[in-house]
Amino acid sequence: MENVVFIHGLWMLGIDMALLRHRTRQCGFKVHQFSYSTVRNTPAESATQLQAYIQQFNPEQPLHFVAHSLGGLIVRHLFHLYPQQRYGNVLTLGTPHEGSAVAEYLVQFAWGRFILGKSVQQGLLGGVPEWRANNPLGVIAGAGRMGLGRLLTQFKGENDGTVAVSETILNGATEHTIAPCSHMGLIYNKAVAEQVCVFLKLGHFSHP
């Protein structure tokens, strides 16, 4: 049974990904949750903690990653800082690979800088290392247009209420697909979970 490590997003602890982990377990994977401080650590610091965390797994077996939002940026730092990763498929859900317009708005204010903390350092404001790994990486963006982000910025084009679809584009990604979900809905939607399972197994999404 192959291992899948889940990485949560900003202000979360991983409990929010319980349903997605459950559905992935039902697909035949062994699931694990990596938790980290989303605002006290920079994404690079969290990537170093993630590298230490994954040492528990057999290096001879594939290791997959499913990351929501900020978690996807941490995975990018992981593969940049520690490029000798074992084979496995990587999925990012609602990750602002091109930087977050909502974060750009929030850092204009002292309270915004406080609540974002170190997540903006080579993270939500951009500057994340490029994706150069050979591991297949699938991107799922949301287009549900429901979220507090719509109150803070005018999105250009489709969005999940927090992250614009255009912000999820990543050069080097294997595939990119869009689901009619809000930002948080991406980790609760059954159809998204099915796509996650397909990509983990095959390295590509299911196309009608």
C-alpha positions as CSV (number, residue, x, y, z in Angstrom):
1,M,0.0,0.0,0.0
2,E,1.5,3.3,-1.1
3,N,1.8,6.3,1.2
4,V,0.2,9.7,0.6
5,V,1.2,12.7,2.7
6,F,-1.4,15.5,3.0
7,I,-0.4,19.1,3.6
8,H,-3.0,21.6,4.7
9,G,-3.3,25.3,3.9
10,L,-3.2,28.6,5.7
11,W,-4.6,28.8,9.2
12,M,-5.5,25.1,9.2
13,L,-4.2,22.2,11.2
14,G,-5.1,19.3,8.9
15,I,-8.4,18.3,10.5
16,D,-10.0,20.0,7.6
17,M,-8.6,17.4,5.2
18,A,-10.0,14.4,7.1
19,L,-12.7,13.7,4.6
20,L,-10.3,13.8,1.6
21,R,-7.9,11.5,3.5
22,H,-10.8,9.1,4.2
23,R,-11.8,9.0,0.5
24,T,-8.2,8.6,-0.6
25,R,-7.8,5.7,1.9
26,Q,-10.8,4.1,0.4
27,C,-9.0,4.2,-3.0
28,G,-6.3,1.9,-1.5
29,F,-3.7,4.3,-0.2
30,K,-2.2,4.7,3.3
31,V,-2.7,8.3,4.3
32,H,-0.8,10.6,6.6
33,Q,-1.3,14.2,7.6
34,F,1.7,16.7,7.9
35,S,0.9,19.6,10.2
36,Y,2.9,22.8,10.5
37,S,2.7,26.4,11.7
38,T,1.4,28.3,8.7
39,V,2.3,31.8,9.9
40,R,5.2,31.3,12.3
41,N,7.2,29.4,9.7
42,T,8.3,30.5,6.2
43,P,7.2,28.0,3.6
44,A,10.9,27.0,3.2
45,E,11.2,26.3,7.0
46,S,8.0,24.2,6.8
47,A,9.5,22.3,3.8
48,T,12.5,21.4,6.0
49,Q,10.2,20.1,8.6
50,L,8.3,18.1,5.9
51,Q,11.6,16.6,4.8
52,A,12.2,15.4,8.3
53,Y,8.7,14.0,8.5
54,I,8.9,11.9,5.4
55,Q,12.0,10.1,6.6
56,Q,9.8,7.7,8.4
57,F,8.6,6.1,5.1
58,N,10.4,3.3,3.2
59,P,12.7,5.1,0.7
60,E,12.2,2.1,-1.7
61,Q,8.5,2.8,-2.0
62,P,6.7,5.6,-3.9
63,L,5.6,8.6,-1.8
64,H,2.8,10.9,-3.0
65,F,1.7,14.3,-1.9
66,V,-1.7,16.0,-1.8
67,A,-1.5,19.7,-0.8
68,H,-4.2,22.3,-0.4
69,S,-3.5,26.0,-1.0
70,L,-0.3,27.2,0.9
71,G,0.6,23.5,1.2
72,G,1.4,23.3,-2.5
73,L,4.0,26.0,-2.1
74,I,5.6,24.1,0.7
75,V,5.9,21.0,-1.6
76,R,7.6,23.2,-4.2
77,H,10.1,24.3,-1.6
78,L,10.6,20.7,-0.6
79,F,11.6,19.5,-4.1
80,H,13.8,22.6,-4.5
81,L,15.7,22.2,-1.2
82,Y,15.8,18.4,-1.3
83,P,15.7,17.5,-5.0
84,Q,16.6,13.8,-4.5
85,Q,13.0,12.8,-3.7
86,R,11.7,9.3,-4.4
87,Y,9.1,8.7,-7.1
88,G,5.5,9.7,-6.5
89,N,2.7,11.9,-7.8
90,V,2.0,15.4,-6.5
91,L,-1.4,17.2,-6.4
92,T,-2.0,20.8,-5.5
93,L,-5.6,22.0,-4.8
94,G,-6.3,25.7,-5.0
95,T,-2.6,26.6,-4.6
96,P,-1.7,30.2,-5.7
97,H,1.4,29.2,-7.7
98,E,1.6,32.6,-9.3
99,G,1.1,34.5,-6.0
100,S,-2.1,35.6,-4.3
101,A,-3.9,38.8,-5.0
102,V,-5.7,38.5,-1.7
103,A,-2.4,38.3,0.1
104,E,-1.1,41.3,-1.8
105,Y,-4.1,43.3,-0.5
106,L,-3.8,42.1,3.1
107,V,-0.1,43.0,3.4
108,Q,-1.0,46.7,2.9
109,F,-2.3,46.7,6.5
110,A,-0.6,45.9,9.8
111,W,-3.4,43.5,10.8
112,G,-3.1,41.8,7.4
113,R,0.7,41.3,7.8
114,F,0.0,40.0,11.3
115,I,-2.5,37.3,10.2
116,L,-0.4,36.2,7.2
117,G,2.9,36.1,9.2
118,K,5.8,34.4,7.4
119,S,3.6,32.7,4.9
120,V,4.3,35.6,2.4
121,Q,8.1,35.0,2.4
122,Q,8.7,33.2,-0.9
123,G,5.2,32.0,-0.5
124,L,1.8,33.7,-1.0
125,L,3.4,36.8,-2.5
126,G,5.4,34.8,-5.0
127,G,9.1,34.1,-5.3
128,V,8.6,30.3,-4.8
129,P,11.3,28.2,-6.6
130,E,10.3,26.9,-10.0
131,W,9.1,23.3,-10.4
132,R,11.9,21.3,-12.0
133,A,11.1,17.8,-10.6
134,N,10.4,14.8,-12.7
135,N,7.5,13.8,-10.5
136,P,4.1,14.2,-12.2
137,L,2.3,17.2,-10.7
138,G,-1.4,17.8,-11.1
139,V,-3.2,21.1,-10.4
140,I,-6.8,21.4,-9.5
141,A,-8.3,24.9,-9.4
142,G,-11.7,25.9,-8.1
143,A,-14.2,28.1,-9.9
144,G,-17.0,28.2,-7.2
145,R,-16.6,32.0,-6.6
146,M,-17.5,31.7,-3.0
147,G,-15.2,33.1,-0.3
148,L,-14.1,36.1,1.7
149,G,-11.4,36.9,-0.9
150,R,-14.1,38.3,-3.2
151,L,-14.7,41.1,-0.6
152,L,-11.0,42.0,-0.6
153,T,-10.1,42.1,-4.3
154,Q,-11.5,42.1,-7.8
155,F,-10.5,38.8,-9.3
156,K,-9.7,38.6,-13.0
157,G,-11.6,35.7,-14.5
158,E,-12.7,32.5,-12.8
159,N,-11.9,32.0,-9.1
160,D,-12.7,29.9,-6.1
161,G,-13.5,33.0,-3.9
162,T,-10.0,33.1,-2.5
163,V,-7.6,32.2,-5.4
164,A,-8.0,33.0,-9.1
165,V,-7.7,30.2,-11.5
166,S,-5.0,32.1,-13.3
167,E,-3.0,32.2,-10.0
168,T,-3.0,28.4,-9.9
169,I,-1.1,28.0,-13.2
170,L,2.4,26.4,-12.7
171,N,5.0,26.0,-15.4
172,G,6.1,22.4,-15.4
173,A,2.9,21.0,-14.1
174,T,1.7,17.8,-15.8
175,E,-1.9,18.7,-16.0
176,H,-4.3,21.4,-14.9
177,T,-8.1,21.0,-14.4
178,I,-10.9,23.2,-12.9
179,A,-13.6,22.1,-10.6
180,P,-16.8,24.1,-9.8
181,C,-15.8,24.4,-6.1
182,S,-15.0,27.1,-3.6
183,H,-11.5,27.2,-2.1
184,M,-12.4,25.0,0.9
185,G,-14.9,23.1,-1.2
186,L,-11.9,21.6,-3.2
187,I,-11.1,19.3,-0.2
188,Y,-14.7,18.3,0.4
189,N,-16.0,17.7,-3.1
190,K,-16.5,14.0,-4.0
191,A,-15.6,14.6,-7.7
192,V,-12.4,16.3,-6.7
193,A,-11.5,13.3,-4.5
194,E,-12.1,11.0,-7.4
195,Q,-9.7,13.0,-9.6
196,V,-7.2,13.0,-6.7
197,C,-7.3,9.2,-6.6
198,V,-7.0,8.8,-10.4
199,F,-4.0,11.1,-10.5
200,L,-2.3,9.4,-7.6
201,K,-2.7,6.1,-9.3
202,L,-2.0,7.1,-13.0
203,G,-0.2,10.4,-12.9
204,H,-2.9,12.1,-14.9
205,F,-6.5,13.1,-14.5
206,S,-9.6,11.4,-15.7
207,H,-11.1,13.1,-18.8
208,P,-14.7,12.5,-19.9
